[in-house]
Amino acid sequence: MNDNNNDRNAAWREELRKSMTARERNAIERVEMPQLDPAYRITCNEEVNQGISAEQARREAQRCLDCPNPQCVTGCPVGIDIPGFVKNIERGEFGKAAATIKRTSSLPAVCGRVCPQEKQCESRCIRLKMKQPAVAIGYLERFAADWQLVHGAEEAAPEIVSNGIKVAVIGSGPSGLSFAGDMARRGFDVTVYEALHEIGGVLKYGIPEFRLPNSIVDHEIDGLRKMGVKFVKNVLVGRTLTYEDIHAEGFKGVFVGSGAGFPRFMNIAGENLNGVLSSNEYLTRINLMSAGRGGDTPAPIAKTIAVIGGGNTAMDSTRTALRMGAERVILVYRRSEDEMPARREEIGHAREEGVEFMTLHNPIEYLGDEKGHVRAMRVQRMELGEPDASGRRSPVPVEGAIEEIPVDLVIVAVGVQPNQLVPRSIEGLEVSRRNTIVVNEETMQSSVEDLYAGGDIVRGGATVILAMGDGRRAAENMAKQLLDKN
């Protein structure tokens, strides 16, 4: 296998020498993603990023320097052959590029849109050491996946030989879908149980369509169905179906990817007022239940909305609020903008669309009207003090600097925690103080021999790609365990 890779890399380097010099490659500027105009995009739910053209993709792929020891791969939690698919794009072999990605990723079109490549694969690009922008790996991944979707062209999938062993997946979010795809490729009979009425987990209820269209998620799920994965909706494992029921139906292994759907609040005065809600509730109502767009579920409508937090979910909430008709949206974050955990791209999009940033401020109380509805928030101005355990400078209050701001709606996006329904229903399952399932980090196996877990139910909060990496690692190790037994 290594000899084949070395031969392939040598062939690629020879191609590069013939096609372009290193100087010519270095002179190519990084591609810019075409976007909808901000004034238009806040009036609709259309995807903001429009994708790059075939010409742009090939040009960007030419920026790859074909490193002998590509570090970009080490930054990918699912281990995609990044040089392989990038060089396929450079040669114009787009179907082969998509097939290369799909060998290790069950959700390439999703990852190309929402994964923080700038913190992962692109952060390891050798061009950064040359003081140049990294190769736009995320844009190229999206291009290859979308090209395959539009043209319906891909290399023939390897024939799957069933081994007759049934495994169950609890939750259809990114970790569960990744696990399901890898187990199906290995010949396992996979059934995914989802508590909600739509398959996709956080990909559907948590991420707005202007960032990740539902049609893209559905396409990826259809690909898993074609591999034999079965999906069962409206099943609440721990209530309507128990761990014992799953075994009684002949399943030999269980993967828990039930996510972290419980919101966190700040425990400050006024949080129980009408008009103060979690980002989970707000986004789920709108993304999954069509609230405000002809669906039966009502959506809270307000003129002035405050969103508390600085992560991607907070950005999604601010931008959704604008699209729902808010006249003024204020993002309140207790640290500086530089310390926001949200992707730089999402921060930029929110600012372009008109979100007001109130950084270095923290809400300390919500005030209500005579009907019990929020009418204002009191915010404390903060300044950065000494670094905390994570290395970030801790925000501390500025004495006497408190301001009252009128608001009609407050959306709290300060984190999530796991739903304990599944863990509490399984006897002998070890759970942490944070209510996450405890696993061996190398194998993702829990204290219950046949139960593995990954994603937010283990991490407490993770990116899509980290959750997918958990699913892949769990699949590899569960497959070994089950095949050794049978």
N, C-alpha and C positions, 0 to 999 in steps of 0.2 A: 504493500500500500504506500509506504513512504517512498519507495523507488518510483512508483507511478507519479506521485506528487512532485518529486524532484524533476522527473522528466518533463512533466507538464510545465513547471515553473521555468525550466530552461528553455522550453519551446516558446513560452510567452516572452521571455526576455529577448530572445532572438527576433521575435515579431516586433517588439518595441524598438529595437535597434534599427530595424528596417523601416519602420513607419515614421517615428518621430524621435528627435534628439531630446535629451533631458532638459536642455535649455528651452526647447519649444514647449515641452509640457509645463515647465515652471512658469511660462509666460501666460498660460491660460488662466483667466479669472474665474473664480467660483461662480456657479450659476445662481441666479436669483429666482425664487419661486414666484410665479405670477399669482396675484391675489385680486379678489373682488375689491372694488372701491369701498372704503369705509362707509360713506354716506348711503350707498345702496345696500350693503350687506347687513346693516342693522335693521333693515326693513323686512328681512326674510330669513329663512333658515338654510339658505344655500351654503355649500361648503366654501369657506373663505379661500383656502389654498387650492389653486386650480391645476396643480401638476405641471410637470415640465414636458416639453416636446421630445420626440425621438432625436432630433438634431441636438437639442440642449443636453439630453442624457448622454449621447455619445461623446459630446465635447467634454462634459464633466467627467466621464469615465476616463478620458485621456489624461486627466490630472493625476490619476493613480500611478505611483512610481514603482509599483510591483516590487515591494520590499521582499528581500530574501526571507525575513522573519516577520511577517505582518502582525503587528501588535493590535491592529483593529479587531482581529478575531478574538483576542483575549479579553476585549472589552464588551463582547456580546454575550449576554447570559444564556442564549440558546445555541451559541457556537456556529453561527452561519458562516459558510465559506465566502467571506466578503470579497477577497481578490478574485475568486472564481466567477461570481455573478457579475462583478464590475467589469472584468475583462470580456465576458460574454456580451455585455452591453456595448463595450467599445467596438467589438467586431460586428455589431448589429444583429447578434443572435439573441433576440429578446426572449423568445420562448425558452431557450436553454437557460437564460439568466433566471427566469421565474422558477424553472424546475430545480435549479441549483439551490435557490432559497428554500423551496418547499421540502427539500430533503431533511431540513432541521427545524423549520418553522411552519406551524399549522396556520398562522395568521399573518402572512406577509403584508397584505394590503392594510391591515390594521396597524401593524408595527411601523410601517412606513409613514403613518400619519401621526401616531400619538406617542411613540417611544422617544425618550430624551437622548437621542443619539449624541448630542453635544456633550453629555456627561458619561457616555459609554464608548461605543466603537469609535466615534469621531474624535473623542478626547485622546485616543491613542495614536492618531494619524501622525506619521512622521513629518508631514508638512508643518505641523504646529511648531516643531523644533526648528524649522527653517523660517519661523516667523511669518508663515503664510496660513490662510484659511484651510481648514481640513477639507478633504474630499467630502462632498455632500452625500454620504452613504445613505442617509434616510431618504433623501429625494430619489436616489437611484433605486432603492428598494421599492418605494411606492411606484415608480415608473414601471418597473418590471412586472410587479403584481397587477397593476392596472392594465398594462398592455395585454397580459394573458387573459384578464377578465373580458376586455373588449373584443379581442381577436379569437378567444376560445382556443388558443393554441398552446399546447404544452407537450412535453415528452410523455410517452405512454407510462402510466403509473406502474410500478412493479407489481407483479401478481402477488396477491395476499393469500397465503395458505393458512386456513383456520386451524388453530390448535385446540379448539373446543372449550377453552377456559373462559368463564364469564367473570367480568369485573364491572363494578359499579362506580360511578362518579357522582358525587353530591355537589351540585353547583355547576352552572354553565358559563362561568366567567373565564378569564384568560388562562388561569392555571388548570382548570378542569378541561377546557377545550384542548390545551396543549397536551395534557396527559392522555386524553382520549385519542388524539391523533397518533401519538407515538405508540400507544398500546394496540390500536387498530392495525398499524403498519406491521406490528409483530405477530399479527394473527389472532389477537384476543377478541372475544365477543364483548363489546363495550356498550353499556347503557348509561346515559347521563340523566340524572334527575334534577329538575329545576323547580324551585318553589313558586316562581312567578309564571305569568301567562306568556312570556316571551323568552326565547333562548338568547343568551349572550351576557347575562349578568351585568356587571358594571359597564361593559361596552355598550349596552343598550340604555340602561337607566341612568348612568352616571355621566356619560360623555355626550354633549349636544351634537346634533347632526351637522352643525356648521363646522365642527372639527372632525367628526367621524360619522358619515352617513350610514343609516341603518342598512341600506342596500349593500354596502361593503361588508358589514358584519354578516348579513344573511348569505352573501356569496361564499364567505369563508366557511360558514356552518354547512352550507350545501355540499362543499367539498368534503367535509367530514362524513356527511350522510352517504356520499358516493363510496366512501371507504368502508361503509357498513356500520358506522356509529349510529345508535338509536337514541332518540331524545324523548323524554317523558316530562310534560309540563304539569304545573299545579300540584306538585307533590312536595309536602313539607316533611322532610326526613326528621324523625324525632317525634312526630305527631301522627300524620296520616300513613307513614311508613317508618318502621323501626329498623335499627341495625340488625335485630334478630330476623325480621321479615326478609331483609335483603339476603341473608344467609340461607333462609328457608327456600328462597327462589333459586338457589344454586350458585350464587356469586362467591367466588373464592378470594377476592380482594376488593378493598374499598379505598377510594381516594376522596378525601374531603377538601373541596375548594369552595367552601361556602362564603368566603369573603368576610368583610367587616362592614356590615350594613347598619350598625347602631351608631348614631351621631354622638359626638361629645359636645358639651356646653361648657360655659365658663363659670357657672354657679355665681352669677352676680344678680343683684336686685333687678326685678322686672322681666326676667327671662320667661316667666309664665304668662306674660301679657299676650293677648291676641295680636298677631302681626309679627311675632318673633318666632322664627322657625329654622330648622336645620337646612343646610344645603342638600342633604340627602332627600328630604321630603320635597323641597322645591324642585330639584332637578328631576326626581322620579315622576312627580306629577306631570311635568311638562314633557320630558323625554319619552316616557313609557306610556303615559295615560292620555296624551294629546290634550292636556289641560290648556284651555284658552285657544285651542285651534279646532273647535268643533267636537271635542270629546266630552264625555259625561262628567269628568272630574273637573271641579272648579280650580282656577288658578288665582292666587292672590294678586290683585292688580293695585299698583301704587304709583304715585308720582315721584316720590323721593325714597330711594332704597339704599340702605347701608348693607354692605357685605363685609363680614368680619373674617380676616384670614389673609394668607399670602401665598397659598399653594395653587395648583392647577384647578382644583375644585372651586376655589374662590374666584379665579378668573372666569371659569365657565359660568358661575352664578352671576357675576357682574354683566357679562356679555349676553347671557340669556335674558336678564332683567331689561336690558336695553331693547332687545327684540320683542319683549312683551309689552313695550310701550312706556316704560319709565322715562320721565323727563330728566331726572338727575340720579346718577348712581355713584355712590361714594365707597371706595375700598378703604377699609380701616385696618391697618397692620401695625403691630407694636414695634417692629424693627424697621431698618432702613430698606429701601428698594433693592439695594445690592444683596441683601440677605434673604430676599424672598425665595422660597424653594420652587416657585413656579418656573416653567421654562421661559427663557428670555423672549422667545417668539410670542408666547401667549401674553406676556406682559405688554409687549409692543402692540399686539393686536388690540388689547383692551384699551390702551392709551389712545390709539388711532381712532377707536370707535367712540371716544368721549367719556370714558370712565375717569372719575376724579380720584387721585391717589392721596390718601391721608396717611402717610407713613409716620412712624414714630409717635403713634397715638394708640390708645387702648381704651375700649369702652369699660366704664365702671358701674353704669346703671342705665336702665331703660325706664322712661317715664310714660305713664299711661293717661288717657283721657277719662272722662266720666263713664264711658262705656267699657272700659277695660282694654282699650286698643292702644298700642304703642303710638306715641305722638312725638317723642324726642329721645335722643341718647345723650348721656354725659360721657365725654371722652377726656382721658388724662393724657397730657403731652408727656412723651418719654424722651430719654436720651440714652445713648449707649454707654454702659459701664464696662466692667471687667468681663473677659471671656468666660462663658459657661463651660460645662463638661464637654460639649460638642466642639468647642473652639470658637463659637460665635460670641460676640460681645453681648452681654446680658443687658436688656433694656431696663432702665430704672426710672421711676416717676420724677418729673420736674415739679418740685413743691409749689403748690398753688396754681399750677397751669391746668385748669379744668375748663372745658367749654361745653356748652349745651347746643346741640344741633337738631333741628326739626327733622323727623323721618316718619314715613308712613308704613315702612316694612323693614325688618331686619332679618338678614339671612346669615346664619352662623356657620362658618366653614373652618373650624379649628381642629378637625380631626375626626376619626372614626374609631370604633372598637368592634370586636367580633360579636356576632350573634351566638349566644351560648346554647341555643336549642339543640344543635347537633352534639357538641361535646358533652353536655350534661345528660344526654340520653344514652351514652355508651359507657357501660361499667368498666372501670379500670383504666380509662383514658386519662393520661396526665395532662393537666392544664396549668398554665403559668399564672402568676399573679395578675398579669395583664389580660387574662381570659383567652390567651391564644393556646393552640394545641402545641405541646412540646414534642419536637421531633429530633432525630439524629440529622444534623445539618448536611451530612454527606449523602445520606440515603433517603431522607425525608420520611423515614419510618417512625411511627409513633410508639407509645408504650404497649399498644395493642398490636400483636404480631402482624395481622393481615390488613392493618389500616395505615395508610400513608396520607400525608396532607401537605398543602402548599398554598402560596399566595397570602392574602391578607389574614386568613384564619391562623396562619403561623407567624407572619411578620407584623401583624397589626396595622399595616399600611404599606403598600408597595406599588411600584410602577407596573404597568402591563407586562413589560418584558421580563422583569424579575419574577413575577408570578408565573409566566410561561416557562422560565428556566427551572423553577421549582417543579412544575408539572413534568418537564422532560426528565429531570433527575429522578423523580419518584417513579416514572414509568420504567426507566432503565433498571432500577433496583427491584421494583415489584416484579417485573418480568423475570429477572434472574431467580428470585425467590420462588415464584409459582412454577416456573419451568423445571427447577431443581426438584420440586415436590412431585411433579407429574411425569 
